[in-house]
Amino acid sequence: MYELDWTSIPGAIPLLLKGMMTTLEVTITAIIVGIIWGTVLAVARLGHNPVLSKLSAGYVNLFRSVPLVMVILWFYLIVPQALKAIFGDDIGDIRLASALVAFALFEAAYYSEIIRAGIQSVPKGQVSAGLALGLTQGQTMRMIVLPQAFRNMTPLLLTQAIILFQDTSLVYVIGLSDFFGTAYKVGDRDGRLVELLLFAGAIYFVICFSASQLVKRLQARFVK
């Protein structure tokens, strides 16, 4: 009968922390770039330019129709060639750069839909009032609509961030040592794979559960 032995975990903490830093780097970068690029896509899709609207819709539908693991592999094959063409051979960590690009562009499609729904939740009277005050369409969107939209969709944005944090474990397919990948490698090395994976699962649970409780509090606050 297999007996659990947790003594290997304390010695693995430095490596696990390093892996967690990689996980957080991918997560935070994807959130920032995803929200910015997603906002651009959402505004373009709701705009009056049919070409930009169709291109934005095509981008969103493409990334939402393809598994994330496939997108990661695509960019792992594409990004290194592009970086080498621009910067030469000195391009740093290929796996990390590929993961950052893949997650940022993939998440932008999901954030775009959240932001689009947030923009549409703002009463049209707000837009009319802004235009009546002499603001341009762009100023009205930037100064009146988007601030209200982001306030309405903050819980959804945070929920998507939690999902993103969990999805970063998929970078194992390109050999990037994130938190999960590091736990797996250390466990396999020490012959304590079960213990390390259980420990990693517990850490994921604590972080995601805490974040979900924050989302619930924000939702209750905004409902009031």
Buried (B, 14 or more C-beta within 10 A) or exposed (E): EEEEEEEBBEEBEEBBEEBBEBBBBBBEBBBEBBBEBBBBBBBBBBBEEEEBBEBBBEBBEEBEEEEBBEBBBBBBEEBBEEBEEEEEEEBEEBBBBBBBBBBBBBBBBBBBBBBBBBBEEBEEEBBEEBBEEEBEEEEBBBEBBBEBBBEBBBBBBBBBBBEBBBBBBBBBBBEBBBBBBBBBBBBEEBEBBEBBBBBBEEBBEEBBEEBEEEBEEBBEEEEE
